């Protein structure tokens, strides 16, 4: 593989186009203005890496490079992305485990000299620092979807949809019904890792007057995670894609549109609403009002 031999260091130049530095779980290909990261697919590769596949990181998105000792006879080469340059890292908000950091390349310790060479060349090529005014690294492409504990989340590139599961959704979400949020109505995304307590994905709406419940399980603009529901490799790329779409979308008022639903779906929701009513979780007035809303969608 190119890039594994001894090279003469030329100050203030980038590596030759096509040079590749391969490590554990990933390989970095150096271009004149970017680094193409190709992630491996394998049983030991972090699932997030496998889901990302590959990412091109423009050098203008990077503000620093470090080389540090790793564990068990390894060294770690890491690019430090500028704040706001990568929607994935912005959505993660520092919650990723070190082993799932997509900007780390772990190498055998015997390649430390070679890694230092590439680190120096990268540092010499960097010209930007500080927060980026826009996303410079591409987000995962839509359509995307994943199963949370209380519903299925889908993103088609223009709107986020939540469809509730009767086995997990709260009565508050069932009362509100399935949700659809055009990106023009959103101001951001809040992602809380499923690997911590009360993990969730919450959509932040532009309408300051729309108060959102503090608890995600009561918020129709949020889905909650659970064991096996909303894993990092599914929910984080989803959050990043939505965030990137929000950043590039002009805020526009979206009028409520009459959406005709599947009659069988409406019947199922009325049936479940009746169960909530019989269980005392929905009042007579709420039952009658919500039933009328559902019937109006036919």
C-alpha positions, 0 to 999 in steps of 0.5 A, spaced: 500 500 500 502 506 498 504 511 504 508 505 507 515 506 505 520 511 507 519 518 505 523 525 505 519 530 509 518 536 505 516 542 509 509 545 508 507 540 503 501 536 503 502 528 502 502 526 495 495 525 492 493 518 493 497 516 499 494 511 504 495 510 511 492 504 514 490 503 521 485 499 525 478 499 523 480 505 518 484 508 512 486 515 511 487 517 504 490 524 503 488 529 497 491 536 496 485 539 500 482 533 504 482 526 507 478 521 505 476 516 511 474 509 509 472 505 514 472 497 515 466 493 515 467 487 520 465 484 526 470 488 530 469 494 527 465 499 531 458 499 528 458 507 527 464 506 523 461 501 518 454 505 518 458 511 516 462 507 510 467 513 508 467 520 509 471 526 506 474 531 511 476 538 507 482 540 510 478 547 512 474 543 517 480 541 521 484 546 526 489 541 529 492 534 529 495 530 534 499 524 535 499 520 542 500 513 545 494 508 545 493 502 548 496 495 548 502 498 543 498 503 539 499 510 537 493 514 535 493 519 530 487 524 530 484 530 526 481 535 531 475 538 527 473 545 528 467 546 532 460 546 527 464 544 521 461 537 522 454 535 523 455 528 526 460 531 531 455 537 533 449 532 534 454 528 538 456 534 543 461 530 546 457 524 548 461 519 543 466 514 546 473 514 544 473 508 541 467 511 536 471 517 535 471 517 527 477 522 527 481 517 530 486 513 527 489 507 531 496 504 528 501 499 531 506 503 535 512 501 530 508 506 525 509 512 529 515 515 525 510 514 519 504 517 523 508 523 525 510 524 518 503 525 516 501 529 522 506 534 520 504 534 513 497 535 515 499 541 520 503 544 515 497 544 510 492 547 515 490 554 515 483 555 519 481 555 526 475 556 530 468 555 529 466 554 522 460 558 519 457 552 516 458 545 516 464 543 511 463 535 512 457 532 509 452 529 513 449 522 512 444 522 506 437 521 507 432 517 507 434 514 514 430 511 519 430 507 526 426 504 531 426 508 538 423 505 544 416 508 543 416 509 535 419 509 529 423 515 526 423 517 519 427 522 515 426 523 507 430 529 507 425 534 507 421 532 514 422 528 520 416 523 521 414 519 528 410 513 528 408 511 535 408 504 537 402 502 542 407 498 546 411 503 548 408 510 547 406 514 552 398 516 552 400 523 551 404 521 544 398 517 543 393 523 544 397 527 539 398 522 534 403 521 529 407 527 528 411 530 521 415 536 522 418 539 516 425 541 517 423 549 516 419 548 522 425 546 526 431 550 529 435 544 531 436 537 534 438 534 541 441 527 541 442 524 548 446 517 547 442 511 548 448 509 552 446 513 558 440 514 562 434 517 558 437 517 552 433 520 546 432 524 540 428 531 540 426 536 535 427 543 537 422 547 534 423 554 531 416 557 534 418 559 541 411 559 543 411 552 543 413 549 549 416 542 549 415 538 555 421 537 559 420 529 559 422 526 552 417 521 553 411 526 554 414 530 548 411 529 541 417 532 538 421 526 541 423 519 541 426 515 547 431 510 546 431 503 550 435 497 550 436 495 543 432 501 541 435 507 537 443 505 537 448 510 536 450 507 529 442 509 527 440 514 531 446 519 531 447 519 523 439 520 523 440 526 528 446 529 524 442 528 517 436 532 520 441 537 523 444 539 517 438 539 513 435 544 518 442 549 518 441 549 510 433 550 510 430 557 510 425 558 516 418 558 513 411 557 516 408 551 514 400 551 514 397 545 516 395 540 511 390 535 511 393 528 510 388 523 508 390 517 513 389 509 511 382 507 514 385 501 517 390 505 521 385 510 523 381 504 526 387 501 530 388 508 533 381 509 535 381 502 538 387 503 542 384 510 544 378 506 547 383 502 551 386 508 554 379 511 555 377 504 559 384 504 563 382 511 565 388 514 562 384 518 557 378 522 560 371 522 556 372 529 553 379 527 551 376 521 548 371 524 544 375 530 542 381 525 539 376 520 536 373 526 532 380 528 530 382 521 527 375 521 524 376 527 520 383 525 517 379 519 513 
